Amino acid sequence: MLLKRAITAAILAPLVILVILFSSTAVFAFVAAAAFLAALWEWARLSGLKSIVLQAVWLIVSVAAFALLWMARFSFVAPTLIGLGVLWWLLACVWLRHFAYGAAPTHENRALKLLAGALVVFPAWIALITIHAGLPHGHGLALLSLVIVWAADIGAYFSGRTFGKRKLAPQISPGKTWAGAYGALAAGVLVTALGGWWLLDVRAGQLLGLALLAAVTVSASIVGDLIESLMKRHAQVKDSGTMIPGHGGMMDRLDSVFAALPVFAAGVLLLNLLDAAR
């Protein structure tokens, strides 16, 4: 499985990097929307939406939402939705704290789950587009936002396997440990410091703020992973799908990214405002 994951990552990662760094924002937004739409479809199935007709309606509504957000990307809608995304993940932390060591929720409320899916995906997409199009070094920052999560995943995997004993949230995801979380934080902060220095030409005085933002972003990515694990546990499935060999479904690959993006975008916007005020 590890070999299959590595082969898939070796194929997909360069393609993603090329699209982020060298395509226009319109092309990048379309590619990201296609991937996020696949994740939304998987989320609908995890939510218990079994009817093909209802799934088709969900996808049509989602496509329309992507189109409307694209048209409103330079308006107040973008920062508002990013802020709403950050608020959602803060509430998700409280929710996870309640279920981490107790029984997982057993009630079935498809409408609330679908609403949660919208709050998971759409703020992340508009955050990614805002970073890519609207900020200095936008292409590099967009790449960094994903690289942070990739590095955190790798750090969590090896740190958890080597040192993992104390469980992070045993009732939600028994395989995750505090050692894995610490490894994720260390890897995310280290990669951010190197990326900020090499990719973004960030001054030494700004690296501390960027490193702190990386730590918060990695923490959010862990919450995103746990939320999807909770959804899968309730749906009694191991993976959200089979779209990506070795990784499962698109949601399995992007769950951490969805949580990280609005947090990272909000942090970068705040750091830019602080720099401008100096």
Salt bridges, closest charged atoms under 4 A:
GLU108 OE2 - ARG110 NE 3.86
GLU108 OE1 - LYS113 NZ 3.89
ASP153 OD2 - ARG253 NH2 2.47
ASP225 OD1 - LYS176 NZ 3.43
GLU228 OE1 - LYS232 NZ 3.77
ASP252 OD1 - LYS232 NZ 2.90
ASP275 OD1 - ARG278 NH1 3.39
